[in-house]
Amino acid sequence: MDGQAIAFLLINLVGGVAVIGSYVLGLRGASGGASALWGGVSERLRPVYTLSMVLSAAGYLAVLFLILFKLDPGEVTIGGRSGFALLYPTFLLILLPSAAWMPLTRRHVSEPRTGTWVAVRVVLLVVGLASIALVWALSTLEPGNQGAAYWVAVVGSIYFAFHTFVLDAILWAALFRRRS
């Protein structure tokens, strides 16, 4: 594994631990329990959301598999000109705001304020837009844009973008705000 792949792996390991850690800490101390974090998402819709989270995570892992095990970072171009390093900010813009979502939402639940609500919306929007950028990066990726691993990663990234942008940044936020 070369230096670029190691840097990418470190971004995902540290970022992944930050995201999971924020969820563990956030759910342990959530005022109103974990159900308060669902906002206005109905009991009937929660299993659908939960399944979508699992599918979204699987899509993310498929992308990681492609990038870490099927690509040569020294040969990658994205959009016909950018190299492998374009993936660093894309993943940082997915992982860092994702790690901030739980603490911000928890704070907003305990002390509703416009500023925290705006911050929650911004982190969700950034993650959703970065996820869309990931779909673009994979769809313009060369070489390595063929084979089963590539297509599973593309489909996975599309689903991940759907979940983060449509279900989280738009639907969850609208339902949460309506409940508040």
Secondary structure as GFF3:
##gff-version 3
##sequence-region A 1 180
A	DSSP	alpha_helix	3	28	.	.	.	ID=ss1
A	DSSP	three_ten_helix	34	38	.	.	.	ID=ss2
A	DSSP	alpha_helix	46	65	.	.	.	ID=ss3
A	DSSP	pi_helix	66	70	.	.	.	ID=ss4
A	DSSP	beta_strand	77	78	.	.	.	ID=ss5
A	DSSP	three_ten_helix	84	86	.	.	.	ID=ss6
A	DSSP	alpha_helix	87	110	.	.	.	ID=ss7
A	DSSP	alpha_helix	114	139	.	.	.	ID=ss8
A	DSSP	beta_strand	141	142	.	.	.	ID=ss9
A	DSSP	alpha_helix	148	161	.	.	.	ID=ss10
A	DSSP	pi_helix	162	172	.	.	.	ID=ss11
A	DSSP	alpha_helix	173	179	.	.	.	ID=ss12
###
